Amino acid sequence: MGGGKWQILSEIGCFYGGLTGKTKNDFSEGNAKYITYMNVFSNIAVDTDIEDFVKISKHENQNKVKYGDIIFTGSSETVEECGMSSVMTKDEEDIYLNSFCFGLRVKEKYKNLLSPEFSKHLFRSEKVRKQIVGTANGVTRFNVSKKRMENVKIPIPSLEEQIRIVEILDKFDKLVNDISEGLPAEIKMRRQQYEYYRNKLLAFEELK
């Protein structure tokens, strides 16, 4: 299946880091929301309904997470779980990122070409995950290389195709979440269905 244009990440966006220079006390007396490592790891779209706060002073220079940003976990104990992604699909003001993750901000000219709702599924797809995992190195703990991440390629189909794919995959994702209190076997089956269709719909071939 053709996937429209294919672009490397350094072409479509710029990477940025999470919080810097914070102490334990800054997280016990917080005044601004921040996105935890587990929030990124566990959700394809960032959960903004959170009670995780960090202290940010008025003139402090920290990166804020913005609508459309793609967030990645920086490291993991297993290589397969490196670089897990979550996308900021809501326009939330003054929300920051933990220091163990990093973000990709889409450049202005690509903002109308790559839907955040599409990105949340795309960056968890088999083809893209395989590339991301390939950027990691380590022995007992594996770290994603931002330099190598710059060369990860993603397909950018037409917006019409992105909308079509999102409608299908959102339905499966909702099914998984709606039965989260159900039987483990049923949850597993729904999740496998979602992953099957996600990988099938997002298995674009690069046009030579």
TORPADREN-156889 format. One line per field, with one value per residue: x negated, y negated, z negated of N, C-alpha, C, O in turn; residue in three letters. Coordinates in steps of 0.2 Angstrom, whole numbers, plus 5000, padded with zeros to 4 digits. Each point is the difference from the previous one (the first is absolute). Layout:
// TORPADREN-156889
n.u: X	...;
n.v: Y	...;
n.w: Z	...;
ca.u: X	...;
ca.v: Y	...;
ca.w: Z	...;
c.u: X	...;
c.v: Y	...;
c.w: Z	...;
o.u: X	...;
o.v: Y	...;
o.w: Z	...;
residu: ALA	...;
// end
This chain:
// TORPADREN-156889
n.u: 4996	5006	4990	5003	5003	4991	5003	4991	4997	4991	5004	5002	4990	5005	4989	5007	4993	4996	5007	5000	4991	5003	5006	4994	4992	4991	4995	4993	4993	5004	4994	4993	5008	5001	4994	5008	4991	5002	4997	4989	4995	5004	4994	5009	5008	4994	4995	5009	5004	4993	4994	4998	4997	5001	4992	5008	4989	5002	4991	5008	4989	5012	4995	5004	5006	4996	5008	5004	5000	4990	5007	4990	5003	4996	5007	4992	5008	5009	4993	5003	4994	4992	4997	5001	5008	4997	5010	4993	5007	4993	5010	4990	5007	4992	4996	4998	4989	5005	4995	5009	5004	5004	4997	5010	4992	5011	4994	4995	4990	4996	4998	4996	4989	4997	5007	5003	5009	4997	4998	5010	5005	5001	5002	5011	5000	5006	5007	5010	5009	5004	5007	5011	5007	5004	5009	5006	4998	4993	4999	4996	4993	5011	4991	5009	4999	4997	4990	4999	5001	4990	4995	5004	5001	5003	5007	4999	5006	5006	5001	5000	4990	4995	5004	4997	4990	4999	5004	4993	4991	5004	5003	4991	4996	5007	4999	4991	5001	5004	4992	4998	5011	4997	5006	4995	5006	5008	4997	4998	5010	5005	4996	5003	5010	5001	4996	5008	5009	4998	4998	5010	5005	4995	5006	4999	5005	4990	5004	5000;
n.v: 5006	4996	4997	5001	4990	5001	5001	4994	5007	5005	5008	5010	5004	4995	5004	5006	4992	5009	5004	4989	5007	5010	4993	5005	4993	5001	5009	4995	4995	5010	4996	5009	4998	5010	4999	5006	5004	5000	4989	4997	5002	4993	4991	5005	5000	4992	5006	4995	5010	4991	5009	4999	4999	4991	5002	4993	5000	4992	5000	5006	5003	5000	5009	4993	5005	5003	4992	5011	4995	5001	5005	4997	5011	4995	5003	5008	5004	4996	5007	5010	5000	5004	4991	5003	5004	4989	5002	4992	5006	4998	4994	5006	4994	4994	5003	5004	4998	5010	5001	5006	4989	5005	4990	5002	4992	5003	5004	4990	5000	5002	4989	4995	5002	4994	5008	4991	4995	4993	4989	4996	4998	4990	4991	5002	4992	5008	4997	4995	5006	5005	4993	4999	5009	4999	4994	5009	4994	5010	4997	4992	4993	5001	4998	4993	5006	4992	5002	5008	4996	4995	5009	4997	5010	4990	5008	4996	5007	5004	4990	4998	4999	4990	4992	5001	4996	4989	4996	5002	4993	4991	5002	5000	4991	4995	5004	4997	4990	5001	5004	4989	4998	4999	5007	5005	5009	4997	5000	5010	5005	4997	5004	5010	5000	4997	5007	5007	4998	5001	5010	5004	4997	5005	5008	4990	5000	5003	4990	5009;
n.w: 5000	5009	5000	5011	4996	5005	4989	5004	4992	5004	5006	4995	4997	4991	5001	4993	4995	4994	4992	4998	4997	5005	4992	4993	4996	5007	4996	4994	5007	5003	5009	5001	5007	4995	5009	4995	4993	4989	4997	4998	4990	4992	5002	5004	4993	5004	4992	5005	5002	5000	4995	5011	4990	5007	4993	5001	5000	4993	4993	4995	5000	5000	5002	5007	4993	5010	5001	4997	4990	5005	4994	4997	5000	4991	4992	5002	4994	5005	5005	4996	4991	5007	4994	4989	5007	5001	5002	5003	4994	4991	5002	4998	4994	5005	5011	4990	5002	4999	4990	4996	4999	5009	5002	5003	5002	5000	5008	4999	5004	4990	4996	5009	4996	4991	5004	4994	5005	5008	4998	4997	5010	5005	4993	5002	5009	5004	5008	4996	4998	5009	5006	4997	5003	5011	4996	4999	4991	5001	4989	4993	5005	5002	5005	4997	5010	4993	4996	4992	4990	4998	4996	4990	5005	5004	4998	5011	4994	5009	5003	5012	5005	5001	5007	5011	5003	5002	5010	5008	5003	5005	5011	5008	5005	5008	5010	5006	5005	5011	5007	5000	5001	5011	5007	4991	4997	4993	4989	4995	4996	4990	4990	4997	4994	4989	4992	4997	4994	4989	4995	4997	4991	4991	5004	4995	5010	4997	5000	5006;
ca.u: 5004	4996	5001	4999	4993	4996	4996	4996	5003	4996	5003	5006	5000	4994	5000	4998	5000	5005	4998	4993	4998	5006	4998	5006	5005	5004	5006	5005	5003	5001	5005	5001	5001	4995	5001	4996	4998	5005	5006	4998	4999	5006	5006	4998	5001	4998	5006	4999	5004	4995	4999	4993	4998	4993	4999	4997	5000	5003	4996	4996	5000	5001	5004	5007	5003	5006	5004	4997	4993	5000	4996	4997	4996	4993	4996	5004	4996	5001	4999	5007	5005	4997	5003	5007	5002	5007	5001	5004	5005	5004	4996	5000	4995	4995	4999	4993	4998	4995	4993	4998	5003	4999	5005	4999	5004	5000	4999	5006	5002	5002	5006	5006	5000	5000	5005	4998	5004	4996	4993	5000	5000	4994	4994	5000	5000	4994	4995	4996	4997	4994	4995	4999	4997	4993	4996	4998	4994	4999	4999	5005	5006	4999	5001	5002	4995	5003	4997	5002	5007	5001	5000	5006	5004	5007	5005	5005	5005	5005	5004	5006	4998	4999	5007	5003	4997	5002	5007	5000	4996	5003	5006	4997	4997	5005	5002	4995	5000	5007	5000	4994	5002	5003	4996	4993	5000	5003	4996	4995	5002	5001	4993	4997	5004	4998	4993	5000	5002	4995	4995	5003	5002	4994	4994	4999	4994	4996	5000	4993;
ca.v: 4994	4994	4996	4993	4998	5003	4995	5001	4996	4994	4996	4998	4997	4999	5003	4996	5004	4999	4995	5000	4996	5001	5004	5004	4995	4997	5004	5000	4993	4998	4995	5001	5007	5003	5007	5005	5005	5005	4997	5001	5008	5004	4997	4998	4993	4997	4999	4994	5000	5002	4996	5000	4993	4998	4992	4996	4993	4995	4998	5007	5001	5007	5002	5002	5005	4997	5004	5003	5003	5007	5002	5006	5002	5000	5006	5006	5006	5004	4996	5000	4995	4993	4996	5001	4993	4998	4994	4995	4999	4994	4994	4999	4995	5001	5007	5001	5007	5003	5000	5006	5000	4994	4998	4998	4995	4999	4993	4996	5002	5007	5001	5001	5006	5005	4999	5003	5006	5005	5002	5004	5007	5001	5001	5006	5006	5005	4998	4995	5002	5004	4995	4997	5004	5000	4994	5001	5004	5001	5007	5001	4995	4998	4993	4998	4994	4995	5000	5005	4999	4995	5003	5004	4998	5002	4999	4994	5001	4994	4998	5005	5007	5000	5000	5007	5005	4998	5002	5007	5002	4998	5005	5006	4997	4999	5007	5002	4996	5001	5007	5001	5003	5006	5006	4999	5003	4996	4994	5002	5001	4993	4996	5003	4998	4993	5000	5003	4995	4994	5001	5001	4993	4995	5004	4997	5001	4994	5000	4999;
ca.w: 5000	5000	4994	5001	4999	4994	4997	4994	4994	5000	5005	4998	4994	4996	4993	4994	4993	4995	4995	4998	4994	4994	4995	4997	4997	5006	5002	4994	4999	5007	5002	5007	5002	5004	5003	4997	5004	5001	5004	5007	5002	4999	5004	5007	4999	4993	4995	4997	4994	4996	4994	5000	5000	4999	4998	5006	4998	5005	5005	5002	5007	5001	5006	4999	5005	5004	5004	5006	4998	4999	4994	5000	4994	5002	4998	4997	4998	5005	5006	5003	4997	5001	5005	5001	5001	4998	5003	4997	5005	4998	4999	4993	4998	4994	4997	5001	5001	4995	5002	5003	5007	5005	5005	5007	5002	5007	5003	5002	5007	5000	4995	5004	5004	4996	4994	4994	4999	5004	4997	4994	5002	5005	4996	4997	5005	5000	5005	4997	4994	5002	5001	4994	4996	5003	4998	4993	4998	4993	4998	4995	5001	5007	5002	5007	5003	5003	5006	5004	5000	5006	5007	5000	5005	4999	5006	4999	5005	5000	4993	5000	4998	4993	4997	5000	4996	4993	4998	4999	4994	4994	4998	4997	4994	4995	4998	4995	4994	4997	4996	4996	4994	5001	4999	5003	5006	5004	5001	5004	5007	5003	5001	5006	5006	5001	5003	5007	5005	5001	5004	5007	5003	5000	5003	5007	5004	5002	5008	5003;
c.u: 4996	5002	4999	4992	4997	4995	4996	5002	4996	5003	5007	5001	4993	5001	4999	5001	5005	4997	4993	4999	5006	4997	5007	5005	5004	5006	5005	5003	5001	5006	5002	5000	4994	5002	4995	4998	5005	5006	4998	5000	5007	5006	4997	5002	4999	5006	4999	5004	4996	4999	4992	4998	4992	4999	4996	5001	5001	4995	4995	5001	5001	5004	5007	5002	5006	5004	4996	4993	5001	4995	4997	4997	4993	4997	5005	4995	5000	5000	5007	5004	4997	5004	5007	5003	5007	5001	5005	5006	5005	4996	5000	4994	4996	5000	4993	4999	4995	4993	4998	5003	4998	5005	4998	5006	5001	5000	5006	5003	5003	5006	5006	5000	5000	5004	4997	5004	4997	4994	5000	5000	4994	4994	5000	5001	4994	4994	4996	4997	4994	4994	4997	4995	4992	4995	4997	4994	4999	4999	5006	5005	4998	5003	5001	4995	5004	4997	5002	5008	5002	5001	5006	5004	5007	5004	5004	5005	5004	5004	5006	4999	4999	5006	5003	4997	5001	5007	5001	4996	5003	5005	4997	4997	5005	5003	4995	5001	5007	5001	4994	5001	5002	4995	4994	5000	5003	4996	4995	5002	5001	4994	4997	5003	4998	4993	5000	5002	4996	4994	5001	5001	4994	4994	4999	4993	4997	5000	4993	5000;
c.v: 4994	4996	4992	4999	5003	4994	5002	4995	4993	4995	4997	4996	4999	5004	4995	5005	4998	4995	5001	4997	5001	5004	5004	4995	4997	5004	5001	4994	4997	4995	5001	5007	5003	5007	5005	5005	5005	4998	5001	5007	5003	4997	4998	4992	4998	4999	4993	4999	5003	4996	5001	4993	4999	4993	4997	4993	4995	5000	5007	5001	5008	5001	5002	5005	4997	5005	5003	5003	5007	5001	5007	5001	5000	5007	5005	5005	5005	4996	5000	4994	4993	4996	5000	4993	4999	4993	4995	4998	4995	4994	4998	4995	5003	5007	5002	5008	5002	5000	5006	5001	4994	4999	4999	4995	5000	4993	4997	5003	5007	5001	5001	5006	5006	4999	5003	5006	5006	5002	5004	5007	5002	5002	5006	5006	5004	4997	4994	5002	5004	4995	4997	5004	5001	4994	5001	5004	5001	5007	5002	4995	4997	4993	4998	4995	4995	4999	5005	4999	4995	5004	5005	4997	5002	4998	4994	5001	4993	5000	5005	5007	5001	5000	5007	5005	4998	5002	5008	5002	4997	5004	5006	4998	4999	5007	5002	4997	5001	5006	5001	5003	5007	5006	4999	5003	4995	4994	5001	5001	4993	4996	5003	4998	4993	5000	5003	4995	4994	5002	5001	4993	4996	5004	4997	5002	4994	5000	4999	4995;
c.w: 5000	4994	5001	4999	4994	4998	4994	4994	5000	5005	4998	4993	4996	4993	4995	4994	4995	4994	4998	4993	4995	4995	4997	4997	5005	5002	4994	4999	5007	5002	5007	5002	5004	5002	4998	5006	5002	5004	5007	5002	5001	5005	5007	5000	4993	4996	4997	4994	4995	4994	4998	5001	4998	4999	5006	4998	5006	5006	5002	5007	5001	5007	4998	5006	5003	5004	5006	4999	4999	4995	5000	4993	5003	4998	4997	4998	5005	5007	5004	4998	5000	5004	5001	5001	4998	5003	4997	5004	4997	4999	4993	4999	4994	4997	5003	5000	4995	5004	5004	5007	5004	5005	5007	5002	5007	5003	5003	5006	5000	4995	5004	5004	4996	4994	4994	4998	5004	4997	4994	5001	5004	4996	4996	5005	5001	5004	4996	4994	5001	5001	4993	4995	5002	4998	4993	4999	4993	4999	4995	5000	5007	5001	5007	5002	5004	5007	5005	5002	5006	5006	5000	5005	4999	5007	4998	5005	5000	4994	5001	4998	4993	4996	5000	4996	4993	4998	4999	4994	4994	4997	4996	4993	4994	4998	4995	4993	4997	4996	4995	4993	5001	4999	5003	5007	5005	5002	5005	5007	5004	5002	5006	5006	5002	5003	5007	5005	5000	5004	5008	5003	5001	5004	5007	5003	5003	5008	5002	5006;
o.u: 4995	5005	4998	4996	5003	4996	5003	5002	5003	4999	5002	5005	4995	5006	4996	5003	5004	4996	4997	5004	5000	4997	5005	5006	5006	5005	5005	5005	4999	5005	5004	4996	4997	5003	4994	5003	5002	5004	5005	5002	5001	5005	4995	4996	5003	5005	4995	5000	5002	5003	4998	5000	4997	5004	4995	5005	5000	5002	4995	5005	4994	5004	5001	4998	5004	4998	4997	4997	5004	4994	5004	4997	4999	4995	5005	4995	4995	5003	5001	5005	5002	5003	5003	4997	5004	4995	5005	4999	5005	4994	5005	4994	5002	5002	4998	5005	4995	5000	4995	5000	4997	5004	4994	5006	4995	5002	5005	5006	5003	5004	5005	5005	5001	4999	4998	4997	5001	4998	4996	4998	4997	4996	4995	5000	4995	4994	4994	4994	4995	4995	4994	4995	4996	4994	4996	4998	5003	5000	5004	5006	4995	5005	4996	4998	5004	5004	5002	5002	5005	5003	5000	5002	5002	4998	5003	4999	4999	5001	5003	5004	5001	5001	5003	5003	5001	5000	5003	5003	4999	5001	5003	5001	4999	5002	5003	5000	5001	5004	4999	4996	5003	4995	4999	4997	4998	5000	4998	4996	4999	4999	4997	4997	4998	4999	4996	4997	4999	4999	4996	4998	5000	4995	5000	4995	5004	4998	4997	4995;
o.v: 4999	4999	4997	5004	5001	4998	5004	4995	4995	4994	4994	4997	5002	4999	4995	5005	4995	4997	5005	4995	4995	5005	4999	5002	4998	4997	5003	5000	4994	5000	4996	5004	4996	5003	4999	5000	5002	5004	5002	5002	5005	5003	4997	4997	5003	4997	5000	4995	5005	4994	5000	4998	5004	4996	5002	4997	5002	4999	4999	5000	5003	4996	5004	4999	4997	5005	4996	5003	5003	4998	5004	4996	5003	5001	4998	5001	5004	4995	4995	4998	4995	5002	4999	4995	5004	4996	5002	4996	4999	5000	4996	5000	5003	5002	4999	5004	4996	5000	5000	5006	4996	5005	4998	5002	4998	4996	5004	5001	5002	5005	5003	5002	5006	4996	5006	5005	5006	5006	5004	5004	5005	5005	5002	5006	4998	5000	5000	4998	4999	5001	4999	4998	5001	5001	4996	5004	4995	5004	5005	5002	4998	4998	5003	4995	5002	4998	4998	5002	5000	4997	5004	4994	5005	4995	5000	4997	4996	5004	5002	5003	5004	5004	5002	5004	5005	5003	5002	5004	5003	5001	5002	5004	5002	5001	5003	5003	5000	5001	5005	5002	5004	4999	4997	4997	5000	4997	4996	4998	4999	4997	4997	4999	4999	4996	4998	4999	4997	4996	4999	4999	4996	4997	5003	5001	4996	5005	4995	4999;
o.w: 4996	4998	4995	5002	4995	5005	4996	5002	4998	4999	5001	4999	5003	4997	5001	5000	5001	5002	5000	4999	4995	5001	5003	5001	4999	5002	5001	4996	5001	4996	5003	4997	5004	4996	5001	5005	5005	5003	5004	5005	5004	5001	5001	5004	4995	5002	4996	4996	4997	5000	4994	5005	4996	5003	5002	4999	5006	5006	5003	5003	5000	5001	4996	5005	4997	5001	5004	5004	4998	5000	5002	4997	5005	5004	4998	5002	5000	5000	5003	5003	4997	5005	5005	4997	4998	5001	4997	5005	5003	4999	4998	5002	4996	4994	5005	5000	4999	5006	5003	5003	4997	5001	5001	5000	5003	4997	5002	5001	5005	5000	4997	5003	5002	4996	5000	4997	4998	5000	4999	4996	4999	5002	4997	4997	4998	4998	5001	4998	4996	4998	4999	4997	4996	5001	4998	5004	4996	5004	5001	4998	5002	4998	5004	4996	5005	5005	5006	5005	5003	5005	5005	5000	4997	5003	4994	5005	4996	4996	4994	4997	4996	4995	4995	4996	4996	4994	4995	4996	4995	4994	4995	4995	4994	4994	4995	4995	4993	4995	4998	4997	4996	4997	5006	5005	5006	5005	5004	5005	5006	5005	5004	5006	5006	5005	5004	5005	5005	5004	5004	5006	5004	4999	5005	4996	5002	5003	4998	5002;
residu: MET	GLY	GLY	GLY	LYS	TRP	GLN	ILE	LEU	SER	GLU	ILE	GLY	CYS	PHE	TYR	GLY	GLY	LEU	THR	GLY	LYS	THR	LYS	ASN	ASP	PHE	SER	GLU	GLY	ASN	ALA	LYS	TYR	ILE	THR	TYR	MET	ASN	VAL	PHE	SER	ASN	ILE	ALA	VAL	ASP	THR	ASP	ILE	GLU	ASP	PHE	VAL	LYS	ILE	SER	LYS	HIS	GLU	ASN	GLN	ASN	LYS	VAL	LYS	TYR	GLY	ASP	ILE	ILE	PHE	THR	GLY	SER	SER	GLU	THR	VAL	GLU	GLU	CYS	GLY	MET	SER	SER	VAL	MET	THR	LYS	ASP	GLU	GLU	ASP	ILE	TYR	LEU	ASN	SER	PHE	CYS	PHE	GLY	LEU	ARG	VAL	LYS	GLU	LYS	TYR	LYS	ASN	LEU	LEU	SER	PRO	GLU	PHE	SER	LYS	HIS	LEU	PHE	ARG	SER	GLU	LYS	VAL	ARG	LYS	GLN	ILE	VAL	GLY	THR	ALA	ASN	GLY	VAL	THR	ARG	PHE	ASN	VAL	SER	LYS	LYS	ARG	MET	GLU	ASN	VAL	LYS	ILE	PRO	ILE	PRO	SER	LEU	GLU	GLU	GLN	ILE	ARG	ILE	VAL	GLU	ILE	LEU	ASP	LYS	PHE	ASP	LYS	LEU	VAL	ASN	ASP	ILE	SER	GLU	GLY	LEU	PRO	ALA	GLU	ILE	LYS	MET	ARG	ARG	GLN	GLN	TYR	GLU	TYR	TYR	ARG	ASN	LYS	LEU	LEU	ALA	PHE	GLU	GLU	LEU	LYS;
// end
